[in-house]
Structure formats: structure tokens, C-alpha cells
């Protein structure tokens, strides 16, 4: 029974001195610490005898995910060069992008992002099932579409996918519970963490979920 594993990596810390909700806005890059986090996770992947044989690397098109994926590719391709293998290239896919949010560009709790403002209260009705942007159902569908497509494309192999907290956790929650809706404050997806999901390549059946936090000690 061939099995395909998708390693979902969350991007590293973002440079955001104004503490705004950057969502899908351009020009939000990794901070210095975020780059070190990405490099720590890249070392973990490069030293892992299973993951370092990954057949492909995918990323959300946003700056912070592509930069995290870049660090991973640098480490992974060094290992591949030692084995005499051709380097991998980065593929981007819009289905991996951050969830849409109507608070983008604002600082939550302050100014135009203050939750007491009438226009904001209309958006926030239920933190378990957000109404302020893209629904969990939409996130779950696009992540599922991507994942099952790649299971079929890479049967019996492993791929690395760099995305964002909400898409990664929503997809995992969908697989484990049957629905993507969840309490957003209970997500278990640290910065630069790796959520590894293994599927039966023939049936798409979920076989295993594993989690690692290689950048937890990065300061």
C-alpha cells in the first residue's frame, strides 16, 4: 500500500512592528528571527532521513511563505547535491494562501480595528465560525483539493508545503473531525512548525498525523 506524506510547514515570524493584520497584503517579510526559525526548520528537514527525500516543495505565493520555503530549499538542495541529485525548484499555488480577512491592514483592538466599533461588531458574531472573511469551509475545500491532487501526483512519495496557520490547522481539523470549523485560539500550529499528514495513495484515506516544532528554541 503506497503512502504519500504532505509536510505542512507554517512560515516563520513576520516583521510587523505596527502589529497590523497583514493577511494577504504584499511586502510582509520574515523578521530576522523569522529567518532563523525558517533555517532551523530547514535544518530539521535536511537532517531527517525521510523528509529530505521529498519529491517537491510548494508554497503559498505570499512573501513570508516563499522566504521560508527558500530556506528549506537551500538546505534540502545541499543534501541532494551530496547525493548527486538534481536540485528542486519552488512551486507556488494560490490554494495555499492565507485566509481572507476583512480586518486586513488594521491593528485589531486599536483605531479602525477596535472591536467595539459598530462596523466591526457586525463582522464578529462567532469566533468559532468566522464571518469576517473567508469561511472555514472554503479554506478546507481548497486545501483538500490541493492535497488530494498532490497525493495522486506523488504516489508513495513525500512533499513539503509551506502555508499559513489557518489553512494548515483548518485542513488538519477537517481530516480529524470531519469539519474545518474550530476555536481559533486552540490551534496547535507554531511558527515554522511541521504538520506531517500521511495518506493512502490509492484511497486518500488518512493514515497518520505527526507534528514537530523545530524552531521552538529560536530567540
Order of alpha helices (4+ residues) and beta strands (2+ residues): beta-alpha-beta-alpha-beta-alpha-alpha-beta-alpha-beta-beta
